Structures are given as C-alpha cells and as structure tokens.
Amino acid sequence: MDSGYVLNFSDRTYTDFFDEFVGRNIDDERYRFNGGSKAKRMRAFWQVEPNGVVAKCLVELLEHARSAGIVTRDEALVGECRAIITRLSLDKPVADIEAISAAEDERDFDLVAKEARESIERNQPEAGLDRLHTFLVKFVRYLCEQHGLQVTRDMPLNGIFGAYVKRLKDEGSLGSDMAERILKSSISNLEYFNHVRNNHTLAHDNPVLGYDEALLIFSHVASTVRFIKALEERIRLTKAPEKEPWEIDIPF
C-alpha cells in the first residue's frame, strides 16, 4: 500500500466493501487522522478497531484479493495473512459471536442481531444484553415455527425454549443424553436471562450488569445458538428428499 492504494479498489468500491462486509464506514473522520488515502485509512482502521473486527476485515480482503487474482500466485503471502488472521481472531471476547445472525430474511431480525454483535465488537457486552435477549426471543420463536409449535407472544423466553427442546427430544433429534441435559439446563438459565434483561440492562433505567458477567452471558448464548444452528442444518439435510438419478445435474 506504499502508493496509497489498496488492492484494486476505487473510492466507491472501497466504501461499499467496508459497508457490506465489515459493517463500518471507512469514510468516517476517525479513520482519517493520518490522511485520507485508502491505505492511510486502512492503517488507521487497524489501529482504531478491536482485533476481532480487524480479523473479519482481513478475511474479506484476502477473499477479495484471491477472487480478483491479485495474490493467487503468492502463496507465502497468503499463508502469512492467514496466520495473522488466526492470531487476531483468538483475541475475540466471544468465540461464537458470528452465530448471532438472523435465521430468516427479516429486516428487524437482522438489525437486532447486528446490534448485539456490534456491542461485542465495541467490547461493550453489558450495553448489548437487551439486544441479545430480543434476538434470542426472535430466534427461538422462529425455531418453534419451523417445528410446527404454536407459541403465544406472552410466553417468556425460557417457556418457548423449553417447548423447542421438548420437540427436539420427541423427534429424536438429539444424539446424546449429554446434549439434552445441556439444553435443558439452558431453560432455567434463560429464565434468569429474563430477569437480567428487565433489571440489569439498558432496556430500563437499571444498574447495568458488570462487564465480565455480561461477557459470560454472551458466550453462553452464542455457543448455544451455534450448536442449535448446526443441529437444525443436520435435521434439514436428513429430511431433504433424495433425488432420483435423472434429477441430478450432470456437468458436460
């Protein structure tokens, strides 16, 4: 980036890239303290943002560079980049935070998930607990609908999650007693999450929960959501009808 350019980006595509793949406005003044070139803003971004966000940016930059044929032949450089990404990713406060994403194409759902993730990217989990609770309610309601369960809007989070876990057990979808026990323990945990949301978040005029406790809640919820998404994908693949030989696309 010695010349001030970054890969093959124009000013417009550079802005679009950060907006779509990183969730940041690279034109913001906070990235211009060393100058306004694309390279100087990139270096400022690396300084300003937490390591997890920088790692996410580098993953997308590397993918863009490879798809554009810019570093395809320099495997040593690609290897160095991946090593840096791995090191930075290990510094994420919540390992499974990417799992906090909308399960269906709904703007409000996606917005809530994004706000919850960004509270972790800003290293302010205590400020995002309300959004995390709202996300989880939407997520579990969606799961119940997918399994044909009728849930009313006045049912608390732990109630609808309990109905979902019971349906998983009845369907024989859980592969071990251990997984069932862990999910059942989450039912009571989510009952207390209702209390935290109402009494220790920015949802109301409350004393906000401490950083470490908020991080613990985020980590528990994110790992549970990651497991459930993987489980639901396995269930989906199991239920998918097997194609007849004449229905399979054969490339010529």
N, C-alpha and C positions, 0 to 999 in steps of 0.2 A: 504493500500500500504506500510505497515511498512517494509516488506521484500524486497521492491524494485520492486516487480512485479505489473502489472496492469491487473486485471481480469484473463483471460486465454490466453492472447496474448503472442505469441513468438516474437522475434525481427522482423522477416519478416512480420508477420500478423499485428504487431503494426504499422510498417511503411506503410503497404498497407492501413490500416484503416484510418490513417490521410490523406493519399494521396487521397483516394477515397471519403471519407465522409466529411472531414474538409477542404480539399484543402491546406494543409500545409505539409511541410517536417519536420517531428518531429526529424529527424536525424541532422537537421541544428545545427550549433555550438551555435546559440543564445539561444537554449534551454538546453545547457549543462553547464551553469555557476555554477550549484550546484553539477554536477556529471552526469554520463552517463546512470544510470539505468533508466528503463522505468518510475518508479514512480517519480524520480527526474526531468526527462524531462517533465512529466505531470505537476508537480507543477510549473516548470519554464514557461511552456506554459500558465498556468493560470495567472501568473504574467505579462508576456510579451504582450499577446494578449488582444484586447478590449473585453468588456463584451459580445457584440453580438456574437463574434466568439467563446468565451468560452461557451456560452449558446448552440450554434449549436453543439459543440463538446460533451457537456454533454447529449444532446438529443440523439445523435447517440450512445454514450457509454451506456446510460441506455437501449436503444433498444437492443444493442448487449448483455448486461448482462441478460436481460429478455429472449431473444431468446435462449441464451445458458443455461438458467435455473440456473443462478448464484444467483440472488436476488429475484426469484419468490416468495419465502415464506416470505420474509421480507418486507411486505407492508409498514411498518412505514418508513423504509429507502427509499423506492421508493417515498413515499409521501414527505419526506424531499428533495430528489433530485429534484422532480418536482417543489417544492416551490422555490428552489434556481434558477432553470432554468427560472421560470416565472419572478423572480426579475431581473435576469441578462438580460433577453430579453427586459424588459421595458426600458433598457438603450440604445437600438439601436437607432441611429440617424434618420434612415428612417424605419418606421414601416413595410412597404410592400416591402422591398428590395428583398425578395425571389421571388417576381413576375418577377424580371428582369432575366428571363431564356429563353433559346431558345424555340421557338414554334415548331420547326421541327428538325429532326436529321441531322444537318449540322454542320460540324466542325467549320467553320468560325463564324457562328451564335453563337454557344455555347461559343467560345473563347471570342468574343466581350462582350457577356452577363457576363461572368465570370470576365473579366477585369473591367467592370462597377461596379459589386458587390464588388469586392476587393478594389476598391477605397473608398467605404463606410466603409468596414471592417478596412481599414487603417486610417479611419477618415480623408480622403483627398478627399472630394467630388469635389472640384474645379479641381483636376487633372483627374477626370474621366468623365467630361462632354462631351468630344469628343467621348469617347466610348459609353456613354449613347445615344448620338444623333445617332451614327451609328447603335446601337442596335434597336432604335426606328424606324429608316427607314426600316431596315430589317423586323421588326415585323409587321409594317403596310403594307408593300408590301405583306407579307405572308397572312395577313388577306384579302387583296383585291383579291388575287389569289383564296383564299378559297370561296369567294363570287362571283367569275366569273367576276371580274373587270379587265379591261386591263389598266395598268399604265405604262408609259414610264419612263426610267431611269432619264430623265431630269426634271421630276416633283418634286417640292420641297416637303418636309415632310408635311407641312400644306395642300398642294394640295391633296396628296394621302389620308391623314387622313380625309379631307373633303369629298372625294368621298366615303370613307368607311362609314362615319356617315350617309351620304345621303342614301346609300344602306340599312343600318340598319333601317332607318325610312321607306323607301319604302317597306321593308319586314315586317314591323310591329313588329320588334324585341325588341323595347324599351317599357318598361312598363309604363313610365310616361313622362309627358312633362318636368319635372324637370331633369330627366336623359338626355333627348335630349338637353336641354339648357346647361347643364354642358359640354356635349361632344362638342357642337357647340362652346362654349367659348374656349375649348381647341384648336380649329382650329387656332384661332388668337394667342393663347399662343405659339403654335408650330411655327408660322411664326416668332415670336421673338426668339424662340429657335434656328432657323437657323442663326439669326444674332449673338446670343451668341456663337454658335459653330464656326463661322467664325472669330469673333473678340475678344472673351474672353476665349478661351481655348488653350490647348497645340497643337491643330491642326495646328496652325500657330504661328509665332513669335508675340504673343499678350500679353498685360497685362491680367493676369488670373483673372477671377471673384473671388470676395471675398467668404469666407467660408460659411457664413450664406445664401447668395443669391444662391450659388451652392447647398446647402442643401435643400433650398426651391424648386428649380427646380427638384432635385432628388425625393423629396417627392411627388410632383405633378405628375411627370411621373410615379413613381412606383404605386401610388394609382390608376391612370387611367388604367395602364396595368393590375393590379389586377382585377379591375372591368370588363375590356373587356374579360379577360380570363374566368372569371366566367360566363359572358354573353354568350360567344361562347360555353362554355360547355353546358349551358342550351339549346341553339339553337341546338347543336349536338344531345342532348338527345331527343328533341322534334321531330327532323327529323328522328331519328332512327326507322326503321321498327319494328312494334310489332311482336313478334314471335308467331307462331301458337303453340297450346298446345303440339303438338308432337315434336316441335323443342327445347323445354325447357329441359335442362339436369336435370334429377332426380337422386339424390344420392341413392344408395342401400346399 
